Amino acid sequence: MRSFFGTDGFRGEANVFLTAEHAFRLGCFLGEYCRGRAGAGETCRAVIGKDPRRSSYMFEYALAAGLTACGTDAYLLHVTTTPSVSYIVRAEGFDCGVMISASHNGYADNGIKLLDGKGEKPCGEMISLAEEYLRTLPPPAFVTGGAIGRTVDYTEGRNRYAGYLISLSRFSYRGVKVGLDCANGSAFALAKSVFGALGAQVYCINAAPNGLNINNACGSTRPEILAAFVRTHALDIGFAFDGDADRCICIDEKGNVVDGDAVLYMSALYLQRAGELDGNRVIGTVMTNSGLERALAAHGIVCERTKVGDMYVRERMKKSGAVLGGEPSGHIIYGKYATTGDGILTAVKVMEIMLGEKKRLSELLRGYTPLPQVLLNVPVFDKNAACAPSVQEKLREIERGYGMRVILRASGTENVIRIFCEGENASDCRRAAGELKECVLAAARTETMRGGEE
């Protein structure tokens, strides 16, 4: 059982669960980790990016201090996206990467995401060793003299990533009216510059971060904000990103929300027609809509499921040889171009499909009918309530009684229990989710009372 790292990094309230000392210690760990795997006389390099929430600056300097104190150079991309850090690690041969972000969480939270030398989110040895280091707190292996690492201002790396995204577009966007909701996060300048360079008429909202407004009633978790903007301004398409821009939720020309499952559908068919969908296989997660499985099967495409988290999607993609995978939340991995979810890259690929097929976004979704789903997030003090016998029995009762797919899981990024119900009837899904929510809350109250007694 991990104490610090969840499904997407070490995340929690800044200076409560995740402190500056943790960041310094992780910097020391990474400095030692990189040096331990380098050849004699080699200079180790780590690249650091951050989102614009206030605490990110504190964590950036703490990480850089730990890295350099333990003999590894720290290259600072400053405010940038998670996928840009991944790209720079791969493209420029860094030993590892770090992204400081709590993704879609509010500004009071923050997180530290580690990336290995391949630019991938590790889920094995590297994370286990980092966990052990934070638990045992060994004396840092400080270096002296010329062995002390350097801190390097590396904004040019961010510019190189923007150039890479622009180079991937096969079409000019001239004449296309594009709305961008940047969530007052990492995409606030980068996304606009990419779409502007490709010729689009760009309409940006929530692109003025002040350190406290990231994800505040905006971005990929509130796509209805951009949907209304698209309708009001008669735009052709819209893209909503999250705080670190590794997610993208689309808005069609009618103002309808197009989630990650729908993007997988249109992308899979587009790649299949081009002869580029290796193995006719797509990787989803347990949260993937069963309607997507049905729609893809009609075209001879298999949809495999894995655990929630784009790092698990990536792992399954590597094992199966799939070139496309993702999550309903908007983490989409185009394996030919990236090793993590990339919101701006997803937007570029959706534009390619729309322009290449000469169809509006709504037309590209014909043939895909999602099943009704309800997702509830239940805030709890003790996430172990999800495992209570009363809750598990209620879950089985709902599955039997309603004949639907039910998933109950503790979030790996927030203090909530997520309830997921999917079936043929929307009202049944809402009713079942409500019943399960009440059971979870009752179990959570019981667990809290027991904790107080102890």
C-alpha positions as CSV (number, residue, x, y, z in Angstrom):
1,M,0.0,0.0,0.0
2,R,1.5,3.3,-1.1
3,S,1.6,6.2,1.4
4,F,2.4,9.1,-0.9
5,F,1.9,8.3,-4.6
6,G,-1.5,7.7,-6.1
7,T,-2.8,7.1,-9.7
8,D,-1.1,10.3,-10.9
9,G,1.8,11.3,-8.7
10,F,2.2,12.5,-5.1
11,R,-0.8,14.8,-4.6
12,G,-2.5,16.6,-1.8
13,E,-3.1,20.0,-0.1
14,A,0.1,22.1,-0.3
15,N,2.1,22.3,2.9
16,V,-0.4,19.9,4.6
17,F,-0.1,16.6,2.9
18,L,2.6,17.6,0.4
19,T,5.1,20.0,1.8
20,A,8.2,21.8,0.6
21,E,10.3,19.3,2.6
22,H,8.8,16.5,0.7
23,A,9.7,18.3,-2.6
24,F,13.3,18.8,-1.4
25,R,13.5,15.1,-0.3
26,L,12.2,14.0,-3.7
27,G,14.7,16.2,-5.4
28,C,17.5,14.5,-3.3
29,F,16.1,11.1,-4.2
30,L,16.0,11.9,-7.9
31,G,19.5,13.3,-7.8
32,E,20.8,10.1,-6.2
33,Y,18.6,7.9,-8.4
34,C,20.0,9.4,-11.6
35,R,23.6,9.4,-10.5
36,G,23.3,5.8,-9.4
37,R,22.4,4.8,-12.9
38,A,24.8,7.0,-14.8
39,G,28.2,6.0,-16.0
40,A,31.4,7.3,-14.4
41,G,31.9,11.0,-15.1
42,E,28.5,11.4,-16.7
43,T,26.5,14.6,-15.9
44,C,23.0,13.8,-14.9
45,R,20.1,16.1,-15.9
46,A,16.5,16.4,-14.8
47,V,13.9,18.8,-16.3
48,I,11.2,20.4,-14.2
49,G,7.9,22.0,-15.3
50,K,5.1,23.5,-13.3
51,D,1.6,24.8,-13.6
52,P,0.9,28.4,-12.4
53,R,-0.8,27.7,-9.1
54,R,0.9,29.7,-6.3
55,S,2.6,26.8,-4.4
56,S,4.2,25.5,-7.6
57,Y,7.0,28.0,-7.4
58,M,7.8,26.9,-3.9
59,F,8.0,23.3,-4.9
60,E,10.0,24.1,-8.0
61,Y,12.8,25.6,-6.0
62,A,12.7,22.9,-3.3
63,L,13.0,20.2,-6.0
64,A,15.8,22.0,-7.8
65,A,17.7,22.4,-4.4
66,G,17.5,18.7,-3.7
67,L,18.5,17.7,-7.2
68,T,21.5,20.0,-7.4
69,A,22.6,19.3,-3.8
70,C,22.8,15.6,-4.8
71,G,24.7,16.2,-8.0
72,T,22.1,16.4,-10.8
73,D,21.6,19.5,-13.0
74,A,18.0,20.9,-12.8
75,Y,16.6,22.4,-16.1
76,L,13.6,24.7,-15.4
77,L,10.9,24.9,-18.1
78,H,8.9,27.1,-15.8
79,V,5.1,27.2,-16.5
80,T,4.4,24.5,-19.0
81,T,2.3,21.4,-19.5
82,T,2.9,17.8,-18.3
83,P,3.2,16.4,-21.8
84,S,5.8,19.1,-22.7
85,V,8.0,17.8,-19.9
86,S,7.5,14.2,-21.2
87,Y,8.4,15.3,-24.7
88,I,11.6,17.2,-23.7
89,V,12.8,14.2,-21.6
90,R,12.5,12.0,-24.7
91,A,13.7,14.4,-27.3
92,E,16.7,15.7,-25.5
93,G,17.9,12.7,-23.5
94,F,17.2,13.8,-19.9
95,D,17.6,11.3,-17.1
96,C,14.2,12.1,-15.7
97,G,11.5,14.7,-15.6
98,V,9.3,16.2,-12.9
99,M,5.9,18.1,-13.3
100,I,4.6,20.1,-10.4
101,S,0.8,20.1,-10.7
102,A,-2.4,18.8,-9.1
103,S,-3.9,18.5,-12.6
104,H,-7.7,19.2,-12.3
105,N,-7.7,19.9,-8.6
106,G,-8.2,23.3,-7.0
107,Y,-5.4,25.7,-6.3
108,A,-4.9,24.7,-2.7
109,D,-3.8,21.3,-3.8
110,N,-0.6,20.5,-5.6
111,G,1.3,17.4,-6.8
112,I,4.6,16.1,-8.1
113,K,4.5,13.8,-11.1
114,L,7.7,11.8,-11.9
115,L,8.7,10.9,-15.4
116,D,11.4,8.3,-16.2
117,G,14.1,8.6,-18.9
118,K,11.6,7.6,-21.6
119,G,9.3,10.4,-20.6
120,E,6.8,7.9,-19.2
121,K,4.9,7.9,-15.9
122,P,6.5,5.1,-14.0
123,C,4.4,2.6,-12.0
124,G,7.1,0.2,-10.9
125,E,10.6,0.4,-9.4
126,M,11.1,4.1,-9.5
127,I,7.9,4.9,-7.6
128,S,8.6,2.1,-5.1
129,L,12.0,3.5,-4.4
130,A,10.7,7.0,-4.0
131,E,8.1,5.8,-1.6
132,E,10.7,4.0,0.5
133,Y,13.0,7.1,0.5
134,L,10.2,9.3,1.8
135,R,9.2,6.8,4.5
136,T,12.7,6.1,5.8
137,L,14.2,9.5,5.3
138,P,17.9,8.5,4.8
139,P,20.6,11.2,5.1
140,P,20.8,12.8,1.7
141,A,24.0,11.9,-0.3
142,F,25.1,15.6,-0.7
143,V,28.0,16.3,-3.0
144,T,30.6,19.0,-2.8
145,G,32.8,21.2,-5.0
146,G,32.4,20.8,-8.7
147,A,30.0,17.9,-8.3
148,I,27.2,20.1,-7.1
149,G,24.6,20.4,-9.9
150,R,23.6,23.5,-11.8
151,T,20.2,25.2,-12.2
152,V,19.5,26.1,-15.8
153,D,16.8,28.4,-17.2
154,Y,15.4,26.3,-20.0
155,T,12.4,28.1,-21.5
156,E,13.8,27.1,-25.0
157,G,12.6,23.6,-24.3
158,R,9.0,24.8,-24.0
159,N,9.4,26.6,-27.3
160,R,10.7,23.4,-28.9
161,Y,7.7,21.5,-27.7
162,A,5.3,24.2,-29.2
163,G,7.2,23.8,-32.5
164,Y,6.8,20.1,-32.3
165,L,3.0,20.4,-32.0
166,I,2.8,22.8,-34.9
167,S,4.8,20.4,-37.0
168,L,2.3,17.6,-36.5
169,S,-0.6,19.4,-38.2
170,R,-1.3,18.3,-41.7
171,F,-3.6,21.2,-42.4
172,S,-3.9,25.0,-42.1
173,Y,-6.6,26.1,-39.7
174,R,-7.3,29.3,-41.6
175,G,-10.9,30.4,-41.4
176,V,-11.7,28.0,-38.5
177,K,-13.1,29.6,-35.4
178,V,-11.7,27.7,-32.4
179,G,-12.6,28.3,-28.7
180,L,-10.0,27.4,-26.0
181,D,-10.7,27.1,-22.3
182,C,-7.3,27.1,-20.7
183,A,-8.5,26.5,-17.1
184,N,-6.3,29.4,-16.0
185,G,-3.5,26.7,-16.1
186,S,-0.5,25.6,-18.0
187,A,-2.1,25.9,-21.5
188,F,-2.9,29.6,-21.1
189,A,-0.1,30.8,-23.5
190,L,1.0,27.6,-25.2
191,A,-2.4,26.5,-26.7
192,K,-3.1,30.0,-28.1
193,S,0.3,30.2,-29.7
194,V,0.0,26.8,-31.4
195,F,-3.5,27.4,-32.8
196,G,-2.6,31.0,-33.8
197,A,0.5,29.8,-35.6
198,L,-1.7,27.3,-37.6
199,G,-4.0,30.1,-38.7
200,A,-7.1,29.6,-36.6
201,Q,-9.3,32.4,-35.3
202,V,-8.6,31.8,-31.6
203,Y,-11.1,32.7,-28.9
204,C,-9.6,32.1,-25.4
205,I,-11.4,32.0,-22.1
206,N,-9.9,31.4,-18.6
207,A,-6.4,32.3,-19.8
208,A,-5.4,34.7,-17.1
209,P,-3.8,32.6,-14.3
210,N,-3.2,34.4,-11.0
211,G,-2.0,31.4,-8.9
212,L,-5.4,31.1,-7.2
213,N,-7.9,30.6,-10.1
214,I,-6.6,27.4,-11.7
215,N,-9.6,25.1,-12.5
216,N,-12.0,27.4,-10.8
217,A,-15.3,26.8,-12.5
218,C,-13.6,26.2,-15.8
219,G,-11.6,23.8,-17.9
220,S,-12.2,20.2,-18.7
221,T,-14.1,19.4,-15.5
222,R,-16.6,22.2,-16.4
223,P,-17.0,21.8,-20.1
224,E,-20.5,23.4,-20.1
225,I,-18.7,26.8,-19.7
226,L,-16.9,26.5,-23.0
227,A,-20.0,24.9,-24.6
228,A,-22.1,28.0,-23.8
229,F,-19.2,30.2,-25.2
230,V,-19.1,28.2,-28.4
231,R,-22.9,28.6,-28.9
232,T,-22.9,32.3,-28.1
233,H,-20.0,33.1,-30.5
234,A,-21.0,30.6,-33.2
235,L,-17.6,28.9,-33.1
236,D,-16.7,25.8,-35.2
237,I,-15.2,23.8,-32.4
238,G,-13.9,24.2,-28.8
239,F,-11.3,22.5,-26.6
240,A,-11.2,22.6,-22.8
241,F,-8.0,21.7,-21.0
242,D,-7.3,21.0,-17.3
243,G,-4.7,22.6,-15.1
244,D,-1.6,20.9,-16.6
245,A,-3.2,20.4,-20.1
246,D,-2.8,16.6,-20.2
247,R,-6.6,16.3,-20.7
248,C,-8.8,17.7,-23.5
249,I,-12.6,17.7,-23.7
250,C,-14.1,18.8,-27.0
251,I,-17.1,20.9,-27.8
252,D,-18.8,20.4,-31.2
253,E,-20.2,23.2,-33.4
254,K,-23.7,22.8,-31.7
255,G,-22.2,23.3,-28.2
256,N,-22.4,19.6,-27.3
257,V,-19.7,18.1,-25.0
258,V,-17.5,15.5,-26.7
259,D,-15.6,13.4,-24.1
260,G,-12.6,11.2,-24.3
261,D,-14.5,8.1,-25.3
262,A,-16.0,10.0,-28.3
263,V,-12.5,11.2,-29.3
264,L,-11.3,7.6,-29.1
265,Y,-14.1,6.5,-31.5
266,M,-13.4,9.1,-34.2
267,S,-9.6,8.7,-33.8
268,A,-9.8,4.9,-34.1
269,L,-11.9,5.0,-37.2
270,Y,-9.7,7.6,-38.8
271,L,-6.5,5.6,-38.1
272,Q,-8.2,2.4,-39.3
273,R,-9.1,4.0,-42.6
274,A,-5.5,5.2,-43.0
275,G,-4.2,1.7,-42.2
276,E,-2.5,3.0,-39.1
277,L,-4.5,1.3,-36.3
278,D,-2.1,-1.5,-35.5
279,G,-3.9,-4.6,-34.5
280,N,-7.3,-2.9,-34.8
281,R,-7.1,-2.4,-31.0
282,V,-7.8,0.5,-28.7
283,I,-7.0,0.7,-25.0
284,G,-9.6,2.1,-22.6
285,T,-10.2,1.8,-18.8
286,V,-12.8,0.3,-16.6
287,M,-14.6,3.7,-16.9
288,T,-14.8,3.5,-20.7
289,N,-18.4,3.6,-22.0
290,S,-19.7,0.2,-23.1
291,G,-21.3,2.0,-26.0
292,L,-17.8,2.6,-27.3
293,E,-17.0,-1.1,-27.2
294,R,-20.1,-1.8,-29.2
295,A,-19.5,0.9,-31.8
296,L,-15.8,-0.1,-32.3
297,A,-16.8,-3.8,-32.5
298,A,-19.0,-2.9,-35.5
299,H,-15.9,-1.9,-37.3
300,G,-13.8,-4.9,-36.2
301,I,-11.9,-3.0,-33.6
302,V,-11.3,-4.4,-30.1
303,C,-11.5,-2.2,-27.0
304,E,-9.4,-3.5,-24.1
305,R,-9.8,-2.2,-20.6
306,T,-7.3,-1.4,-17.9
307,K,-7.1,0.4,-14.6
308,V,-7.9,4.1,-14.3
309,G,-4.9,6.3,-15.1
310,D,-3.1,7.2,-18.3
311,M,0.1,5.5,-17.1
312,Y,-1.8,2.2,-17.0
313,V,-3.3,2.9,-20.4
314,R,0.3,3.4,-21.7
315,E,1.5,0.2,-20.1
316,R,-1.2,-1.8,-21.8
317,M,-0.6,-0.1,-25.1
318,K,3.1,-1.1,-25.0
319,K,2.2,-4.7,-24.1
320,S,-0.5,-5.1,-26.7
321,G,1.1,-3.0,-29.5
322,A,-1.8,-0.6,-29.6
323,V,-1.2,2.9,-30.9
324,L,-4.3,4.6,-29.4
325,G,-5.7,4.7,-25.9
326,G,-7.3,6.9,-23.4
327,E,-9.9,7.8,-20.8
328,P,-13.4,9.4,-20.8
329,S,-11.8,12.3,-18.8
330,G,-9.9,13.4,-21.8
331,H,-6.5,11.7,-21.3
332,I,-5.8,10.5,-24.9
333,I,-2.5,8.9,-25.9
334,Y,-1.5,8.9,-29.5
335,G,1.3,6.4,-29.2
336,K,3.1,7.5,-32.4
337,Y,3.5,11.0,-31.0
338,A,3.5,10.9,-27.2
339,T,3.9,8.6,-24.1
340,T,1.3,10.4,-21.9
341,G,-2.0,12.1,-22.2
342,D,-1.6,15.4,-24.1
343,G,-4.5,17.8,-24.3
344,I,-3.1,20.2,-26.9
345,L,-1.9,17.3,-29.1
346,T,-5.4,15.7,-28.8
347,A,-6.9,19.0,-30.0
348,V,-4.5,19.1,-33.0
349,K,-5.4,15.5,-33.9
350,V,-9.1,16.2,-33.7
351,M,-8.7,19.2,-36.0
352,E,-6.8,16.9,-38.4
353,I,-9.7,14.4,-38.4
354,M,-12.3,17.1,-38.9
355,L,-10.4,18.9,-41.7
356,G,-9.2,15.7,-43.3
357,E,-12.7,14.2,-43.4
358,K,-14.2,17.5,-44.3
359,K,-16.9,17.0,-41.7
360,R,-18.1,18.9,-38.7
361,L,-17.3,17.4,-35.3
362,S,-20.9,16.3,-34.7
363,E,-20.9,14.3,-38.0
364,L,-17.8,12.4,-37.0
365,L,-19.6,10.8,-34.1
366,R,-22.3,9.2,-36.2
367,G,-22.5,5.5,-35.3
368,Y,-21.4,6.0,-31.7
369,T,-24.2,5.9,-29.1
370,P,-22.9,6.0,-25.5
371,L,-24.9,4.2,-22.8
372,P,-26.3,6.3,-19.9
373,Q,-23.7,6.8,-17.1
374,V,-23.8,8.5,-13.8
375,L,-20.6,9.4,-11.9
376,L,-20.8,10.7,-8.4
377,N,-17.9,11.9,-6.3
378,V,-18.6,11.4,-2.6
379,P,-16.3,13.4,-0.2
380,V,-15.1,11.3,2.7
381,F,-12.6,11.5,5.5
382,D,-11.8,7.8,5.3
383,K,-11.7,6.3,1.8
384,N,-11.7,2.8,3.4
385,A,-15.5,3.2,3.7
386,A,-15.6,1.9,0.1
387,C,-14.5,-1.5,1.4
388,A,-17.1,-1.7,4.2
389,P,-19.2,-5.0,4.0
390,S,-22.5,-3.0,3.9
391,V,-21.3,-1.0,0.9
392,Q,-20.0,-4.1,-1.0
393,E,-23.3,-5.9,-0.4
394,K,-25.3,-2.9,-1.6
395,L,-23.1,-2.8,-4.8
396,R,-23.9,-6.5,-5.5
397,E,-27.6,-5.9,-4.8
398,I,-27.7,-3.0,-7.3
399,E,-25.8,-5.0,-10.0
400,R,-28.4,-7.9,-9.6
401,G,-31.5,-5.7,-9.3
402,Y,-30.8,-3.2,-12.0
403,G,-28.6,-5.3,-14.3
404,M,-26.1,-2.6,-14.7
405,R,-22.3,-2.1,-14.5
406,V,-21.3,-0.6,-11.2
407,I,-17.8,0.6,-10.1
408,L,-16.9,1.9,-6.7
409,R,-13.4,3.1,-6.1
410,A,-11.4,5.3,-3.8
411,S,-9.9,8.2,-5.8
412,G,-6.1,8.2,-6.2
413,T,-6.0,12.0,-6.4
414,E,-8.6,13.3,-4.0
415,N,-10.4,12.5,-0.7
416,V,-13.4,11.2,-2.5
417,I,-15.1,7.8,-3.3
418,R,-16.1,7.6,-6.9
419,I,-19.4,5.9,-7.8
420,F,-20.0,4.9,-11.4
421,C,-23.2,3.3,-12.7
422,E,-23.8,2.4,-16.4
423,G,-26.9,0.8,-17.8
424,E,-29.5,1.0,-20.5
425,N,-31.8,3.4,-18.6
426,A,-30.6,6.8,-17.4
427,S,-33.2,7.1,-14.6
428,D,-32.1,3.7,-13.2
429,C,-28.5,4.8,-13.2
430,R,-29.4,7.9,-11.3
431,R,-31.5,6.0,-8.8
432,A,-28.8,3.3,-8.3
433,A,-26.0,5.8,-7.9
434,G,-28.1,7.7,-5.3
435,E,-28.8,4.6,-3.3
436,L,-25.1,3.6,-3.3
437,K,-24.1,7.2,-2.3
438,E,-26.3,7.0,0.8
439,C,-24.8,3.7,1.7
440,V,-21.3,5.0,1.3
441,L,-22.0,8.1,3.5
442,A,-23.5,5.9,6.2
443,A,-20.4,3.7,6.2
444,A,-18.1,6.7,6.2
445,R,-19.9,8.1,9.3
446,T,-19.5,4.7,11.0
447,E,-15.8,4.6,10.2
448,T,-15.3,8.1,11.5
449,M,-17.1,7.3,14.8
450,R,-14.9,4.2,15.2
451,G,-11.8,6.3,14.6
452,G,-12.9,8.7,17.3
453,E,-13.5,5.9,19.8
454,E,-10.0,4.6,19.2
